Amino acid sequence: MTETFDLFQQGREHLAQGRAAQATVPLEKAKAREPEKASIREALGIAYFRIKRYAEAEAEFRKMLELAPVDDYAHYALGRCLEKLGRQAEANGHYKLASSLRPGQATYESRIRDLG
């Protein structure tokens, strides 16, 4: 388990330093070891999103929602992926879900207004 955690931490450090492409390597290894860990899926989804691998990011955030259906951030992040993939109506549904799960979150509400 500690090796998986170390891989996860390496990936998060790469993300924090703006190296999303490099983050994917340890995060993919961590995911292979612990495929049901939402925290690993979230970090990997963020990394994929930042390097414009939107379909792969979508898959990670969908898996997060399987693991934690009421995760407001996962709904928001999935919405961002869908929006980038040209699926605005579907994205807006996830923004609305995110907003209902965390009322008052300005970022979520602004995405709903933008896609109105």
CNS distance restraints for C-alpha pairs under 8 A (distance, minus, plus):
assign (resid   1 and name CA) (resid   5 and name CA) 6.29 0.50 0.50
assign (resid   2 and name CA) (resid   6 and name CA) 6.01 0.50 0.50
assign (resid   3 and name CA) (resid   7 and name CA) 6.21 0.50 0.50
assign (resid   4 and name CA) (resid   8 and name CA) 6.19 0.50 0.50
assign (resid   4 and name CA) (resid  29 and name CA) 7.81 0.50 0.50
assign (resid   4 and name CA) (resid  30 and name CA) 5.08 0.50 0.50
assign (resid   4 and name CA) (resid  33 and name CA) 6.67 0.50 0.50
assign (resid   4 and name CA) (resid  34 and name CA) 7.44 0.50 0.50
assign (resid   5 and name CA) (resid   9 and name CA) 6.10 0.50 0.50
assign (resid   5 and name CA) (resid  30 and name CA) 7.47 0.50 0.50
assign (resid   6 and name CA) (resid  10 and name CA) 6.12 0.50 0.50
assign (resid   7 and name CA) (resid  11 and name CA) 6.23 0.50 0.50
assign (resid   7 and name CA) (resid  26 and name CA) 4.95 0.50 0.50
assign (resid   7 and name CA) (resid  27 and name CA) 6.27 0.50 0.50
assign (resid   7 and name CA) (resid  29 and name CA) 7.08 0.50 0.50
assign (resid   7 and name CA) (resid  30 and name CA) 5.68 0.50 0.50
assign (resid   8 and name CA) (resid  12 and name CA) 6.24 0.50 0.50
assign (resid   8 and name CA) (resid  26 and name CA) 6.54 0.50 0.50
assign (resid   8 and name CA) (resid  27 and name CA) 5.63 0.50 0.50
assign (resid   8 and name CA) (resid  30 and name CA) 6.00 0.50 0.50
assign (resid   8 and name CA) (resid  40 and name CA) 6.47 0.50 0.50
assign (resid   9 and name CA) (resid  13 and name CA) 6.07 0.50 0.50
assign (resid  10 and name CA) (resid  14 and name CA) 6.28 0.50 0.50
assign (resid  10 and name CA) (resid  23 and name CA) 7.20 0.50 0.50
assign (resid  10 and name CA) (resid  26 and name CA) 6.45 0.50 0.50
assign (resid  10 and name CA) (resid  27 and name CA) 7.89 0.50 0.50
assign (resid  11 and name CA) (resid  15 and name CA) 6.30 0.50 0.50
assign (resid  11 and name CA) (resid  22 and name CA) 7.51 0.50 0.50
assign (resid  11 and name CA) (resid  23 and name CA) 4.24 0.50 0.50
assign (resid  11 and name CA) (resid  24 and name CA) 6.69 0.50 0.50
assign (resid  11 and name CA) (resid  25 and name CA) 7.46 0.50 0.50
assign (resid  11 and name CA) (resid  26 and name CA) 5.45 0.50 0.50
assign (resid  11 and name CA) (resid  27 and name CA) 5.38 0.50 0.50
assign (resid  11 and name CA) (resid  43 and name CA) 7.55 0.50 0.50
assign (resid  12 and name CA) (resid  16 and name CA) 6.11 0.50 0.50
assign (resid  12 and name CA) (resid  23 and name CA) 6.84 0.50 0.50
assign (resid  12 and name CA) (resid  43 and name CA) 6.80 0.50 0.50
assign (resid  13 and name CA) (resid  17 and name CA) 6.24 0.50 0.50
assign (resid  13 and name CA) (resid  23 and name CA) 7.72 0.50 0.50
assign (resid  14 and name CA) (resid  18 and name CA) 6.31 0.50 0.50
assign (resid  14 and name CA) (resid  19 and name CA) 4.93 0.50 0.50
assign (resid  14 and name CA) (resid  20 and name CA) 6.31 0.50 0.50
assign (resid  14 and name CA) (resid  22 and name CA) 6.37 0.50 0.50
assign (resid  14 and name CA) (resid  23 and name CA) 5.04 0.50 0.50
assign (resid  15 and name CA) (resid  19 and name CA) 5.34 0.50 0.50
assign (resid  15 and name CA) (resid  20 and name CA) 5.13 0.50 0.50
assign (resid  15 and name CA) (resid  23 and name CA) 5.94 0.50 0.50
assign (resid  15 and name CA) (resid  47 and name CA) 6.83 0.50 0.50
assign (resid  19 and name CA) (resid  23 and name CA) 6.28 0.50 0.50
assign (resid  20 and name CA) (resid  24 and name CA) 6.63 0.50 0.50
assign (resid  20 and name CA) (resid  47 and name CA) 4.76 0.50 0.50
assign (resid  20 and name CA) (resid  48 and name CA) 7.30 0.50 0.50
assign (resid  20 and name CA) (resid  50 and name CA) 6.27 0.50 0.50
assign (resid  20 and name CA) (resid  51 and name CA) 6.49 0.50 0.50
assign (resid  21 and name CA) (resid  25 and name CA) 7.67 0.50 0.50
assign (resid  21 and name CA) (resid  47 and name CA) 6.70 0.50 0.50
assign (resid  21 and name CA) (resid  48 and name CA) 7.63 0.50 0.50
assign (resid  21 and name CA) (resid  51 and name CA) 6.44 0.50 0.50
assign (resid  22 and name CA) (resid  26 and name CA) 7.87 0.50 0.50
assign (resid  23 and name CA) (resid  27 and name CA) 6.20 0.50 0.50
assign (resid  23 and name CA) (resid  44 and name CA) 7.61 0.50 0.50
assign (resid  23 and name CA) (resid  47 and name CA) 6.44 0.50 0.50
assign (resid  24 and name CA) (resid  28 and name CA) 5.73 0.50 0.50
assign (resid  24 and name CA) (resid  44 and name CA) 6.19 0.50 0.50
assign (resid  24 and name CA) (resid  47 and name CA) 6.24 0.50 0.50
assign (resid  24 and name CA) (resid  48 and name CA) 7.29 0.50 0.50
assign (resid  25 and name CA) (resid  29 and name CA) 6.46 0.50 0.50
assign (resid  26 and name CA) (resid  30 and name CA) 6.11 0.50 0.50
assign (resid  27 and name CA) (resid  31 and name CA) 6.04 0.50 0.50
assign (resid  27 and name CA) (resid  40 and name CA) 6.57 0.50 0.50
assign (resid  27 and name CA) (resid  43 and name CA) 7.35 0.50 0.50
assign (resid  27 and name CA) (resid  44 and name CA) 5.83 0.50 0.50
assign (resid  28 and name CA) (resid  32 and name CA) 6.21 0.50 0.50
assign (resid  28 and name CA) (resid  44 and name CA) 7.14 0.50 0.50
assign (resid  29 and name CA) (resid  33 and name CA) 6.54 0.50 0.50
assign (resid  30 and name CA) (resid  34 and name CA) 6.09 0.50 0.50
assign (resid  30 and name CA) (resid  35 and name CA) 7.83 0.50 0.50
assign (resid  30 and name CA) (resid  40 and name CA) 6.97 0.50 0.50
assign (resid  31 and name CA) (resid  35 and name CA) 4.72 0.50 0.50
assign (resid  31 and name CA) (resid  36 and name CA) 7.82 0.50 0.50
assign (resid  31 and name CA) (resid  37 and name CA) 7.47 0.50 0.50
assign (resid  31 and name CA) (resid  40 and name CA) 6.21 0.50 0.50
assign (resid  31 and name CA) (resid  41 and name CA) 6.97 0.50 0.50
assign (resid  35 and name CA) (resid  41 and name CA) 7.78 0.50 0.50
assign (resid  36 and name CA) (resid  67 and name CA) 7.14 0.50 0.50
assign (resid  37 and name CA) (resid  41 and name CA) 6.47 0.50 0.50
assign (resid  38 and name CA) (resid  42 and name CA) 5.99 0.50 0.50
assign (resid  38 and name CA) (resid  63 and name CA) 7.87 0.50 0.50
assign (resid  38 and name CA) (resid  64 and name CA) 5.30 0.50 0.50
assign (resid  38 and name CA) (resid  67 and name CA) 6.62 0.50 0.50
assign (resid  38 and name CA) (resid  68 and name CA) 7.65 0.50 0.50
assign (resid  39 and name CA) (resid  43 and name CA) 6.30 0.50 0.50
assign (resid  40 and name CA) (resid  44 and name CA) 6.12 0.50 0.50
assign (resid  41 and name CA) (resid  45 and name CA) 5.94 0.50 0.50
assign (resid  41 and name CA) (resid  60 and name CA) 5.43 0.50 0.50
assign (resid  41 and name CA) (resid  61 and name CA) 6.98 0.50 0.50
assign (resid  41 and name CA) (resid  63 and name CA) 7.41 0.50 0.50
assign (resid  41 and name CA) (resid  64 and name CA) 6.35 0.50 0.50
assign (resid  42 and name CA) (resid  46 and name CA) 6.18 0.50 0.50
assign (resid  42 and name CA) (resid  60 and name CA) 6.80 0.50 0.50
assign (resid  42 and name CA) (resid  61 and name CA) 6.57 0.50 0.50
assign (resid  42 and name CA) (resid  64 and name CA) 6.93 0.50 0.50
assign (resid  42 and name CA) (resid  74 and name CA) 7.55 0.50 0.50
assign (resid  43 and name CA) (resid  47 and name CA) 6.24 0.50 0.50
assign (resid  44 and name CA) (resid  48 and name CA) 6.15 0.50 0.50
assign (resid  44 and name CA) (resid  57 and name CA) 7.37 0.50 0.50
assign (resid  44 and name CA) (resid  60 and name CA) 7.06 0.50 0.50
assign (resid  45 and name CA) (resid  49 and name CA) 6.07 0.50 0.50
assign (resid  45 and name CA) (resid  56 and name CA) 7.23 0.50 0.50
assign (resid  45 and name CA) (resid  57 and name CA) 4.29 0.50 0.50
assign (resid  45 and name CA) (resid  58 and name CA) 7.17 0.50 0.50
assign (resid  45 and name CA) (resid  59 and name CA) 7.87 0.50 0.50
assign (resid  45 and name CA) (resid  60 and name CA) 5.18 0.50 0.50
assign (resid  45 and name CA) (resid  61 and name CA) 6.22 0.50 0.50
assign (resid  46 and name CA) (resid  50 and name CA) 6.16 0.50 0.50
assign (resid  46 and name CA) (resid  57 and name CA) 6.83 0.50 0.50
assign (resid  47 and name CA) (resid  51 and name CA) 6.48 0.50 0.50
assign (resid  47 and name CA) (resid  57 and name CA) 7.79 0.50 0.50
assign (resid  48 and name CA) (resid  52 and name CA) 6.20 0.50 0.50
assign (resid  48 and name CA) (resid  53 and name CA) 4.96 0.50 0.50
assign (resid  48 and name CA) (resid  54 and name CA) 6.55 0.50 0.50
assign (resid  48 and name CA) (resid  56 and name CA) 6.42 0.50 0.50
assign (resid  48 and name CA) (resid  57 and name CA) 5.11 0.50 0.50
assign (resid  49 and name CA) (resid  53 and name CA) 5.58 0.50 0.50
assign (resid  49 and name CA) (resid  54 and name CA) 5.39 0.50 0.50
assign (resid  49 and name CA) (resid  56 and name CA) 7.99 0.50 0.50
assign (resid  49 and name CA) (resid  57 and name CA) 5.46 0.50 0.50
assign (resid  49 and name CA) (resid  81 and name CA) 7.11 0.50 0.50
assign (resid  53 and name CA) (resid  57 and name CA) 6.25 0.50 0.50
assign (resid  54 and name CA) (resid  58 and name CA) 5.98 0.50 0.50
assign (resid  54 and name CA) (resid  81 and name CA) 5.39 0.50 0.50
assign (resid  54 and name CA) (resid  82 and name CA) 7.79 0.50 0.50
assign (resid  54 and name CA) (resid  84 and name CA) 6.93 0.50 0.50
assign (resid  54 and name CA) (resid  85 and name CA) 6.84 0.50 0.50
assign (resid  55 and name CA) (resid  59 and name CA) 6.40 0.50 0.50
assign (resid  55 and name CA) (resid  81 and name CA) 7.20 0.50 0.50
assign (resid  55 and name CA) (resid  85 and name CA) 7.54 0.50 0.50
assign (resid  56 and name CA) (resid  60 and name CA) 6.48 0.50 0.50
assign (resid  57 and name CA) (resid  61 and name CA) 6.32 0.50 0.50
assign (resid  57 and name CA) (resid  78 and name CA) 7.77 0.50 0.50
assign (resid  57 and name CA) (resid  81 and name CA) 6.69 0.50 0.50
assign (resid  58 and name CA) (resid  62 and name CA) 6.06 0.50 0.50
assign (resid  58 and name CA) (resid  78 and name CA) 5.66 0.50 0.50
assign (resid  58 and name CA) (resid  81 and name CA) 5.61 0.50 0.50
assign (resid  58 and name CA) (resid  82 and name CA) 7.10 0.50 0.50
assign (resid  59 and name CA) (resid  63 and name CA) 6.19 0.50 0.50
assign (resid  60 and name CA) (resid  64 and name CA) 6.25 0.50 0.50
assign (resid  61 and name CA) (resid  65 and name CA) 6.31 0.50 0.50
assign (resid  61 and name CA) (resid  74 and name CA) 5.58 0.50 0.50
assign (resid  61 and name CA) (resid  75 and name CA) 7.55 0.50 0.50
assign (resid  61 and name CA) (resid  77 and name CA) 6.77 0.50 0.50
assign (resid  61 and name CA) (resid  78 and name CA) 5.50 0.50 0.50
assign (resid  62 and name CA) (resid  66 and name CA) 6.41 0.50 0.50
assign (resid  62 and name CA) (resid  74 and name CA) 7.69 0.50 0.50
assign (resid  62 and name CA) (resid  78 and name CA) 6.89 0.50 0.50
assign (resid  63 and name CA) (resid  67 and name CA) 6.36 0.50 0.50
assign (resid  64 and name CA) (resid  68 and name CA) 5.92 0.50 0.50
assign (resid  64 and name CA) (resid  69 and name CA) 7.54 0.50 0.50
assign (resid  64 and name CA) (resid  71 and name CA) 7.96 0.50 0.50
assign (resid  64 and name CA) (resid  74 and name CA) 6.46 0.50 0.50
assign (resid  65 and name CA) (resid  69 and name CA) 4.39 0.50 0.50
assign (resid  65 and name CA) (resid  70 and name CA) 7.21 0.50 0.50
assign (resid  65 and name CA) (resid  71 and name CA) 6.74 0.50 0.50
assign (resid  65 and name CA) (resid  74 and name CA) 6.36 0.50 0.50
assign (resid  65 and name CA) (resid  75 and name CA) 7.37 0.50 0.50
assign (resid  70 and name CA) (resid 101 and name CA) 6.95 0.50 0.50
assign (resid  71 and name CA) (resid  75 and name CA) 6.60 0.50 0.50
assign (resid  71 and name CA) (resid  98 and name CA) 7.66 0.50 0.50
assign (resid  71 and name CA) (resid 101 and name CA) 7.73 0.50 0.50
assign (resid  72 and name CA) (resid  76 and name CA) 6.32 0.50 0.50
assign (resid  72 and name CA) (resid  97 and name CA) 7.22 0.50 0.50
assign (resid  72 and name CA) (resid  98 and name CA) 4.34 0.50 0.50
assign (resid  72 and name CA) (resid  99 and name CA) 7.28 0.50 0.50
assign (resid  72 and name CA) (resid 101 and name CA) 5.64 0.50 0.50
assign (resid  72 and name CA) (resid 102 and name CA) 6.46 0.50 0.50
assign (resid  73 and name CA) (resid  77 and name CA) 5.96 0.50 0.50
assign (resid  73 and name CA) (resid  98 and name CA) 6.60 0.50 0.50
assign (resid  74 and name CA) (resid  78 and name CA) 5.92 0.50 0.50
assign (resid  74 and name CA) (resid  98 and name CA) 7.87 0.50 0.50
assign (resid  75 and name CA) (resid  79 and name CA) 6.10 0.50 0.50
assign (resid  75 and name CA) (resid  94 and name CA) 5.02 0.50 0.50
assign (resid  75 and name CA) (resid  95 and name CA) 6.45 0.50 0.50
assign (resid  75 and name CA) (resid  97 and name CA) 6.62 0.50 0.50
assign (resid  75 and name CA) (resid  98 and name CA) 5.31 0.50 0.50
assign (resid  76 and name CA) (resid  80 and name CA) 6.35 0.50 0.50
assign (resid  76 and name CA) (resid  94 and name CA) 6.05 0.50 0.50
assign (resid  76 and name CA) (resid  95 and name CA) 5.24 0.50 0.50
assign (resid  76 and name CA) (resid  98 and name CA) 5.54 0.50 0.50
assign (resid  76 and name CA) (resid 108 and name CA) 6.71 0.50 0.50
assign (resid  77 and name CA) (resid  81 and name CA) 6.39 0.50 0.50
assign (resid  78 and name CA) (resid  82 and name CA) 6.19 0.50 0.50
assign (resid  78 and name CA) (resid  91 and name CA) 7.15 0.50 0.50
assign (resid  78 and name CA) (resid  94 and name CA) 6.94 0.50 0.50
assign (resid  79 and name CA) (resid  83 and name CA) 6.02 0.50 0.50
assign (resid  79 and name CA) (resid  90 and name CA) 7.27 0.50 0.50
assign (resid  79 and name CA) (resid  91 and name CA) 3.98 0.50 0.50
assign (resid  79 and name CA) (resid  92 and name CA) 6.53 0.50 0.50
assign (resid  79 and name CA) (resid  93 and name CA) 7.64 0.50 0.50
assign (resid  79 and name CA) (resid  94 and name CA) 5.23 0.50 0.50
assign (resid  79 and name CA) (resid  95 and name CA) 5.89 0.50 0.50
assign (resid  80 and name CA) (resid  84 and name CA) 6.27 0.50 0.50
assign (resid  80 and name CA) (resid  91 and name CA) 6.65 0.50 0.50
assign (resid  81 and name CA) (resid  85 and name CA) 6.25 0.50 0.50
assign (resid  81 and name CA) (resid  91 and name CA) 7.71 0.50 0.50
assign (resid  82 and name CA) (resid  86 and name CA) 6.34 0.50 0.50
assign (resid  82 and name CA) (resid  87 and name CA) 5.12 0.50 0.50
assign (resid  82 and name CA) (resid  88 and name CA) 6.61 0.50 0.50
assign (resid  82 and name CA) (resid  90 and name CA) 6.84 0.50 0.50
assign (resid  82 and name CA) (resid  91 and name CA) 5.16 0.50 0.50
assign (resid  83 and name CA) (resid  87 and name CA) 5.27 0.50 0.50
assign (resid  83 and name CA) (resid  88 and name CA) 4.95 0.50 0.50
assign (resid  83 and name CA) (resid  90 and name CA) 7.98 0.50 0.50
assign (resid  83 and name CA) (resid  91 and name CA) 5.48 0.50 0.50
assign (resid  87 and name CA) (resid  91 and name CA) 6.15 0.50 0.50
assign (resid  88 and name CA) (resid  92 and name CA) 5.99 0.50 0.50
assign (resid  88 and name CA) (resid 115 and name CA) 6.93 0.50 0.50
assign (resid  89 and name CA) (resid  93 and name CA) 6.50 0.50 0.50
assign (resid  90 and name CA) (resid  94 and name CA) 6.75 0.50 0.50
assign (resid  91 and name CA) (resid  95 and name CA) 6.33 0.50 0.50
assign (resid  92 and name CA) (resid  96 and name CA) 6.14 0.50 0.50
assign (resid  92 and name CA) (resid 111 and name CA) 7.53 0.50 0.50
assign (resid  92 and name CA) (resid 112 and name CA) 5.95 0.50 0.50
assign (resid  92 and name CA) (resid 115 and name CA) 6.56 0.50 0.50
assign (resid  92 and name CA) (resid 116 and name CA) 7.90 0.50 0.50
assign (resid  93 and name CA) (resid  97 and name CA) 6.29 0.50 0.50
assign (resid  94 and name CA) (resid  98 and name CA) 6.06 0.50 0.50
assign (resid  95 and name CA) (resid  99 and name CA) 6.08 0.50 0.50
assign (resid  95 and name CA) (resid 108 and name CA) 5.83 0.50 0.50
assign (resid  95 and name CA) (resid 109 and name CA) 7.47 0.50 0.50
assign (resid  95 and name CA) (resid 111 and name CA) 6.67 0.50 0.50
assign (resid  95 and name CA) (resid 112 and name CA) 6.05 0.50 0.50
assign (resid  96 and name CA) (resid 100 and name CA) 6.10 0.50 0.50
assign (resid  96 and name CA) (resid 108 and name CA) 7.55 0.50 0.50
assign (resid  96 and name CA) (resid 109 and name CA) 7.74 0.50 0.50
assign (resid  96 and name CA) (resid 112 and name CA) 6.63 0.50 0.50
assign (resid  97 and name CA) (resid 101 and name CA) 6.19 0.50 0.50
assign (resid  98 and name CA) (resid 102 and name CA) 6.21 0.50 0.50
assign (resid  98 and name CA) (resid 108 and name CA) 6.57 0.50 0.50
assign (resid  99 and name CA) (resid 103 and name CA) 5.20 0.50 0.50
assign (resid  99 and name CA) (resid 104 and name CA) 7.18 0.50 0.50
assign (resid  99 and name CA) (resid 105 and name CA) 6.55 0.50 0.50
assign (resid  99 and name CA) (resid 108 and name CA) 5.50 0.50 0.50
assign (resid  99 and name CA) (resid 109 and name CA) 6.27 0.50 0.50
assign (resid 104 and name CA) (resid 109 and name CA) 7.41 0.50 0.50
assign (resid 105 and name CA) (resid 109 and name CA) 6.40 0.50 0.50
assign (resid 106 and name CA) (resid 110 and name CA) 5.99 0.50 0.50
assign (resid 107 and name CA) (resid 111 and name CA) 6.51 0.50 0.50
assign (resid 108 and name CA) (resid 112 and name CA) 6.63 0.50 0.50
assign (resid 109 and name CA) (resid 113 and name CA) 6.39 0.50 0.50
assign (resid 110 and name CA) (resid 114 and name CA) 6.05 0.50 0.50
assign (resid 111 and name CA) (resid 115 and name CA) 6.24 0.50 0.50
assign (resid 112 and name CA) (resid 116 and name CA) 5.66 0.50 0.50
